[in-house]
Amino acid sequence: MALCDQSLPNVRAISPYLPGKPITQLAREMGIPVERIVKLASNENPLGMSPKARMAVDQAVGSLERYPDDFDLKSALANRFSLGTDRLVLGNGSNDVLDLVARVYLAPGRSTLFSQHAFAVYPLASLSAGAELIAVPAKEYGHDLDAMREAIRPDTRLIWIANPNNPTGTFLPYPQLEAFMCAVPEDVIVVLDEAYNEYIPPGERVDTTAWLQMFSNLVITRTFSKIYGLAGLRIGYALASAEIADLMNRVRQPFNCNNLALAAATAALDDHEFVARSYALNRSGMEQIVNGLKRHGFPHIPSHGNFVTFKAGDAATLNLKLLKQGVIVRPIGGYGMPEWLRVTIGTEAENLRFLEALEHAQRKVL
Ligand SMILES: *Cc1c(COP(=O)(O)O)cnc(C)c1O
């Protein structure tokens, strides 16, 4: 169609993002009651949201006629990371800040690097901006930093790194990452996406925000969608040099984060009890699911997130068998892994439902 031909070729090249199947959609499609459906498809927090955040939302509902004021959340984040508020960019989910950094640095004639099997939003944001994509083959399903460094071209302006990565759960040791930062030319932006940072055991975690003092080309992104349980409110942020943050804020829509999200995130940031409970549940649930996968003979990739990816073989058939039993997991064929499925760690009961459905699917043709 002529009007389609008039559109930008880089936009036509985008593969649409495929979200996890919503619970109500499965209910409609298969006539399964909503309360019998277990969704372990989108790395959401099975504990819901922090009770403190819920109270903050209730209160914020009273002033929705006002435009958002981001002062409190910015102050709380600046305080948490001991950085000026001029180094912060808030986003409507961290996907929004990924898009902002792409808009600041990418355009036709510029290239951008990311790993095979890395998060789907990197090619999406990069293609929207018109940049050329360079996908570097993965090493054992994770980022191959040496190969990525060698793949940098003179026209490369931005490198995307997810640590841990989604959907593989792979994790780059901090010394390797720091060495990579030292090796990357200073005029190439490195986006370090740490959506799952809070799931790293505290003993293993390094404060990457301290690296911002050393590397002026580093942009760290984090989110309230995962351990903080606020995926539906859409709120995340970037930490960067004041210069980069300023540029990202120029292309940002003035009120990209809404009142409810700002209030909830500010309260959630301080709910250490909820974060600790979510972390502990993920640890025990990961063990439960990994043991179950082993018992049923499914190989998995060791994961540092709140999900685990396992080799299903005929993933489409297994997925359908799970769906028929009301269990939603995530096919990841779009990530170049057509034989694998990704399952989010749920509550103990949800994990059990998944494992039982898996066993049932193996035994019987549904
Ligand atoms: C979930 C996720 C995000 C966060 O997305 P939001 O827009 O903040 O909900 C970012 N990066 C990765 C790798 C993710 O898995």
PDBQT file of the ligand as one rigid body, heavy atoms in Angstrom, charges set to zero:
ROOT
HETATM    1  C1  LIG A 401      11.517  -5.765  32.722  1.00  0.00    +0.000 C 
HETATM    2  C2  LIG A 401      12.719  -5.159  32.122  1.00  0.00    +0.000 A 
HETATM    3  C3  LIG A 401      12.873  -3.788  32.068  1.00  0.00    +0.000 A 
HETATM    4  C4  LIG A 401      11.883  -2.894  32.737  1.00  0.00    +0.000 C 
HETATM    5  O1  LIG A 401      10.886  -2.451  31.973  1.00  0.00    +0.000 OA
HETATM    6  P1  LIG A 401       9.920  -1.319  32.539  1.00  0.00    +0.000 P 
HETATM    7  O2  LIG A 401       9.679  -0.473  31.345  1.00  0.00    +0.000 OA
HETATM    8  O3  LIG A 401      10.650  -0.590  33.606  1.00  0.00    +0.000 OA
HETATM    9  O4  LIG A 401       8.714  -2.017  33.043  1.00  0.00    +0.000 OA
HETATM   10  C5  LIG A 401      14.017  -3.255  31.541  1.00  0.00    +0.000 A 
HETATM   11  N1  LIG A 401      15.011  -4.042  31.098  1.00  0.00    +0.000 NA
HETATM   12  C6  LIG A 401      14.921  -5.373  31.163  1.00  0.00    +0.000 A 
HETATM   13  C7  LIG A 401      16.064  -6.202  30.714  1.00  0.00    +0.000 C 
HETATM   14  C8  LIG A 401      13.758  -5.965  31.649  1.00  0.00    +0.000 A 
HETATM   15  O5  LIG A 401      13.663  -7.287  31.688  1.00  0.00    +0.000 OA
ENDROOT
TORSDOF 0
